Amino acid sequence: MRFVTFEEAGEARFGAVTGGEIADFTGLAGAPVSLFDMLQGGEAALEAARNLAEKAPRRPLEGAKLLPVLPRPGKIICLGLNYAEHAAEGGREKPDYPNFFMRAATTLVGHGAPVVRPRVSEQLDFEAELAAVIGRRVPRHVAKADALSYVAGYACFNDVSVRDYQRRTPQWTIGKNFDGTGPFGPAFVTADELPTGAAGLKVESRLNGKVMQSANTRDMIFPVDETIMLLAQCLTLEPGDVLVMGTPAGVGFARTPPVWMKAGDTIEIEIEGVGLLSNPVADEA
C-alpha cells in the first residue's frame, strides 16, 4: 500500500494512494492522522488504514501539494560510501564499517518543492538514495535475520549535498544539513509491496532528463538488514526513524568538469517499485 502526506488549505493531511487518487483520512473516525501516528500504532493502525481507505473522501493525486512522507522523523540516519563505485570515485576505499551521519528534519522538502541552492555555495550536488522507515521499536543487538521485520516501508530520498561545506570539516554534518536539501517522497510504500529488504531495485538520478546515476540496491555494501543490526548494537531505533541508505556512483563532484545543480534545473530520483521523486532547483531568496 502507498501513503502520502499532503497539504490542503494550509493543513498537513495524510492519506492512501488508490486509483490515482488520495483517500483522505482527515477527520475520519479511527483513521491515523499522520504516517508517524500510523507507525506508532503498529499493525493495528496499518490495518485500520487499509480498511478505511475505501470509505475515505477522495482528492486528486495529480496537482496535490505533497509534503515529505514523514515531515518530522524521529531520527534521520544516513550512510555514506555505501556503494563501492561511489567510494572509489571519491578516492576512498570500500569501508569496513558504515560511514554514519545524521540529517535534521528541517532539511526536508516534499516532491515538487524546490531544492534550495544556498547563497554561500555553488557546489550543490545530487544523491539518489533509498530510505527505509522503521515501524517498530528495534531491540538492542537484534539479529540480522530478524532486522527486516522492523521495517515498515520505503521511499525515495535525495541526499542533496553542499560539497564545499561538506569538506570544511572531518565530519560531513554541515554540508548535509542546509535547509531545503532533503527531498523525501513522493510516497511511503509498505514493505510488503517490494522485494525483501528492497533488494534488486534499479536506482537512478536524472538531471534535466539526463541520466547521471544508475545502479541497483543489490550493490549496497551494507544492505538494510545489516545496517539495522549494526545500529542496534549502539542505539535504539524507534517507529518513525528513517535510514537513508547511501548513493551510487555518478554524482556531480566526481565528474570532469564537476556538475553542480543550479536554479532552473530539475532533479529526478527514481527507484524501481518505489516511485519518482522530482524537484526543481531554485536559488535561496
C-alpha positions as CSV (number, residue, x, y, z in Angstrom):
1,M,0.0,0.0,0.0
2,R,1.1,3.6,-0.6
3,F,0.6,6.6,1.6
4,V,1.2,10.3,1.1
5,T,1.4,13.3,3.3
6,F,0.0,16.4,1.6
7,E,-1.2,19.9,2.3
8,E,-4.6,21.3,1.7
9,A,-5.8,24.8,2.9
10,G,-2.6,25.2,4.9
11,E,-3.1,21.9,6.8
12,A,-1.0,18.8,6.7
13,R,-3.1,15.7,5.8
14,F,-2.5,12.0,5.4
15,G,-4.0,9.6,3.0
16,A,-3.6,6.4,1.0
17,V,-3.0,6.4,-2.7
18,T,-5.6,4.4,-4.6
19,G,-6.7,4.5,-8.2
20,G,-4.8,7.7,-9.0
21,E,-6.4,9.5,-6.1
22,I,-5.7,10.2,-2.4
23,A,-8.1,8.6,0.1
24,D,-8.0,11.4,2.7
25,F,-8.1,10.2,6.3
26,T,-8.5,13.6,7.8
27,G,-11.4,13.6,10.3
28,L,-12.3,10.0,9.6
29,A,-13.0,8.2,12.8
30,G,-10.5,5.5,13.7
31,A,-8.1,6.6,10.9
32,P,-4.4,7.5,11.6
33,V,-3.9,11.3,11.4
34,S,-0.3,11.0,10.0
35,L,2.2,8.5,8.9
36,F,4.0,9.0,12.2
37,D,0.8,8.2,14.0
38,M,0.2,5.1,11.9
39,L,3.7,3.8,12.6
40,Q,3.3,4.4,16.3
41,G,0.1,2.4,16.2
42,G,1.7,-0.6,14.6
43,E,0.0,-3.3,12.6
44,A,-3.4,-2.4,14.1
45,A,-3.2,1.1,12.7
46,L,-2.0,-0.1,9.3
47,E,-4.9,-2.5,9.1
48,A,-7.3,0.3,10.1
49,A,-5.9,2.4,7.3
50,R,-6.3,-0.4,4.8
51,N,-9.9,-0.9,5.8
52,L,-10.8,2.8,5.8
53,A,-9.2,3.7,2.5
54,E,-12.3,2.7,0.6
55,K,-14.6,4.9,2.8
56,A,-12.4,8.0,2.9
57,P,-13.2,11.0,0.8
58,R,-11.1,11.3,-2.4
59,R,-8.7,14.0,-3.5
60,P,-7.0,14.2,-6.9
61,L,-3.4,13.0,-6.6
62,E,-2.3,15.0,-9.6
63,G,-1.6,18.5,-8.6
64,A,-1.6,17.8,-4.9
65,K,1.0,19.6,-2.8
66,L,2.9,16.7,-1.4
67,L,5.0,17.1,1.8
68,P,7.9,14.9,2.9
69,V,6.3,11.5,3.7
70,L,7.4,12.0,7.3
71,P,7.8,15.7,7.9
72,R,9.3,15.2,11.4
73,P,11.1,11.9,11.6
74,G,12.4,10.8,15.0
75,K,15.9,10.4,13.6
76,I,17.3,10.5,10.1
77,I,20.4,8.3,10.0
78,C,22.3,8.4,6.7
79,L,25.0,6.1,5.2
80,G,27.9,7.5,3.2
81,L,30.0,5.5,0.7
82,N,27.6,2.6,0.7
83,Y,28.2,1.7,-2.9
84,A,31.8,0.6,-3.8
85,E,32.0,2.5,-7.1
86,H,30.8,5.7,-5.4
87,A,33.5,5.3,-2.7
88,A,36.1,4.8,-5.5
89,E,35.1,7.9,-7.5
90,G,35.7,9.9,-4.4
91,G,39.1,8.4,-3.8
92,R,38.0,6.3,-0.9
93,E,38.5,2.6,-0.1
94,K,35.5,0.3,0.3
95,P,34.5,0.8,4.0
96,D,34.7,-2.0,6.6
97,Y,32.0,-0.2,8.7
98,P,29.3,2.2,7.6
99,N,30.0,5.9,7.5
100,F,27.0,7.1,9.5
101,F,25.9,10.7,9.8
102,M,22.7,12.5,10.8
103,R,20.3,14.8,9.0
104,A,17.8,17.2,10.6
105,A,14.1,17.3,9.8
106,T,14.5,21.0,8.9
107,T,16.3,20.0,5.7
108,L,13.3,18.0,4.3
109,V,11.1,19.0,1.4
110,G,8.4,17.2,-0.5
111,H,8.1,16.0,-4.1
112,G,7.7,19.0,-6.3
113,A,9.1,21.5,-3.8
114,P,12.3,23.4,-4.7
115,V,15.7,22.2,-3.7
116,V,17.4,25.4,-2.5
117,R,20.8,26.4,-3.7
118,P,22.3,28.4,-0.8
119,R,23.7,31.9,-1.2
120,V,27.1,30.8,0.2
121,S,27.9,28.0,-2.3
122,E,27.5,26.9,-5.9
123,Q,28.5,23.3,-5.2
124,L,25.0,21.8,-4.9
125,D,25.1,18.1,-5.7
126,F,22.5,15.3,-6.1
127,E,22.5,11.8,-4.5
128,A,19.8,9.2,-5.3
129,E,19.0,7.1,-2.3
130,L,16.6,4.6,-0.8
131,A,15.1,5.5,2.5
132,A,13.9,2.7,4.9
133,V,11.4,3.7,7.5
134,I,11.3,1.9,10.9
135,G,7.9,0.7,12.0
136,R,8.6,-1.0,15.4
137,R,11.0,-0.3,18.2
138,V,14.1,-2.3,17.4
139,P,15.6,-4.2,20.4
140,R,19.3,-3.7,21.1
141,H,21.5,-6.3,19.5
142,V,18.8,-7.5,17.1
143,A,19.9,-10.4,14.9
144,K,20.4,-9.6,11.2
145,A,17.9,-12.4,10.4
146,D,15.2,-10.5,12.3
147,A,16.1,-7.0,11.4
148,L,13.8,-6.5,8.4
149,S,10.7,-7.3,10.4
150,Y,11.1,-3.9,12.0
151,V,11.0,-2.0,8.6
152,A,7.5,-0.6,7.8
153,G,8.3,0.6,4.3
154,Y,10.4,2.6,1.9
155,A,10.6,5.9,0.0
156,C,12.9,7.8,-2.4
157,F,15.3,10.3,-0.9
158,N,17.7,12.8,-2.5
159,D,20.6,13.4,-0.1
160,V,21.5,16.8,-1.7
161,S,24.9,17.9,-0.6
162,V,26.7,21.2,-0.4
163,R,30.1,19.8,-1.3
164,D,32.5,22.6,-0.2
165,Y,30.8,22.8,3.2
166,Q,30.8,19.0,3.5
167,R,34.6,19.1,3.1
168,R,35.2,22.0,5.5
169,T,35.3,19.6,8.5
170,P,36.2,16.0,9.0
171,Q,32.5,15.4,9.9
172,W,30.1,15.7,6.9
173,T,27.2,17.1,9.0
174,I,27.3,20.8,7.9
175,G,27.3,20.0,4.2
176,K,24.3,17.7,4.6
177,N,22.0,19.9,6.7
178,F,21.3,23.1,4.7
179,D,17.6,24.0,4.6
180,G,15.7,22.7,1.6
181,T,18.2,20.0,0.6
182,G,16.4,16.8,1.6
183,P,13.7,15.8,-0.9
184,F,11.8,12.8,0.6
185,G,8.9,11.1,-1.2
186,P,6.7,11.2,-3.1
187,A,5.0,8.3,-1.3
188,F,5.7,5.8,1.5
189,V,5.5,2.2,0.2
190,T,4.8,-0.6,2.6
191,A,7.5,-3.2,2.8
192,D,5.2,-6.0,1.5
193,E,4.9,-4.2,-1.8
194,L,8.6,-4.7,-2.5
195,P,11.3,-7.5,-2.6
196,T,12.7,-8.4,0.8
197,G,14.9,-5.6,2.1
198,A,14.1,-3.6,-1.1
199,A,16.9,-5.6,-2.8
200,G,17.3,-5.8,-6.5
201,L,15.7,-2.4,-7.4
202,K,17.1,-0.1,-10.0
203,V,18.1,3.3,-8.6
204,E,18.5,6.3,-11.0
205,S,19.0,10.0,-10.9
206,R,18.3,12.3,-13.8
207,L,19.3,15.9,-14.1
208,N,17.2,17.8,-16.7
209,G,16.4,14.4,-18.2
210,K,20.0,13.2,-18.5
211,V,20.8,10.0,-16.5
212,M,23.5,10.8,-14.0
213,Q,23.4,7.8,-11.7
214,S,22.2,4.3,-12.5
215,A,22.7,1.3,-10.2
216,N,20.8,-1.3,-8.2
217,T,20.1,-1.6,-4.5
218,R,21.7,-5.1,-4.5
219,D,25.0,-3.2,-4.9
220,M,24.8,-1.7,-1.5
221,I,27.8,-2.7,0.7
222,F,25.7,-2.7,3.8
223,P,22.1,-3.7,3.0
224,V,19.1,-2.7,5.1
225,D,19.2,-5.7,7.4
226,E,22.9,-5.4,8.2
227,T,22.6,-1.7,8.7
228,I,19.8,-2.2,11.3
229,M,21.8,-4.9,13.1
230,L,24.9,-2.6,13.3
231,L,22.9,0.4,14.5
232,A,21.1,-1.7,17.1
233,Q,24.5,-2.5,18.7
234,C,24.7,1.2,19.6
235,L,21.3,2.9,19.8
236,T,17.6,2.4,19.9
237,L,15.7,2.7,16.6
238,E,12.0,3.7,17.1
239,P,8.9,3.9,14.9
240,G,9.3,6.9,12.6
241,D,13.1,6.8,12.4
242,V,14.5,6.9,8.8
243,L,17.6,5.2,7.4
244,V,18.9,6.8,4.2
245,M,20.9,4.1,2.5
246,G,23.6,5.8,0.5
247,T,24.1,6.7,-3.1
248,P,25.7,5.0,-6.1
249,A,28.4,6.4,-8.4
250,G,27.8,9.3,-10.8
251,V,27.4,12.3,-8.5
252,G,28.3,15.7,-9.7
253,F,31.5,16.4,-7.9
254,A,33.2,13.3,-9.4
255,R,32.7,14.4,-13.0
256,T,35.1,16.3,-15.2
257,P,34.2,19.1,-15.1
258,P,32.1,18.9,-11.9
259,V,28.3,19.2,-12.5
260,W,26.5,21.3,-9.9
261,M,22.8,21.9,-9.8
262,K,21.6,25.4,-10.5
263,A,18.4,27.4,-10.5
264,G,16.1,26.3,-13.2
265,D,17.3,22.6,-13.2
266,T,15.1,19.7,-12.4
267,I,16.5,16.7,-10.5
268,E,14.7,13.4,-10.5
269,I,15.3,10.3,-8.3
270,E,13.6,7.1,-9.4
271,I,13.7,3.8,-7.6
272,E,12.0,0.8,-9.2
273,G,8.7,-0.1,-7.5
274,V,9.1,2.8,-5.0
275,G,8.5,5.9,-7.1
276,L,9.7,9.0,-8.9
277,L,10.8,12.0,-6.8
278,S,11.1,15.2,-8.8
279,N,12.2,18.6,-7.6
280,P,13.1,21.9,-9.3
281,V,16.2,23.8,-8.2
282,A,15.9,27.4,-7.0
283,D,18.3,29.9,-5.6
284,E,18.0,30.9,-1.9
285,A,15.9,34.1,-1.7
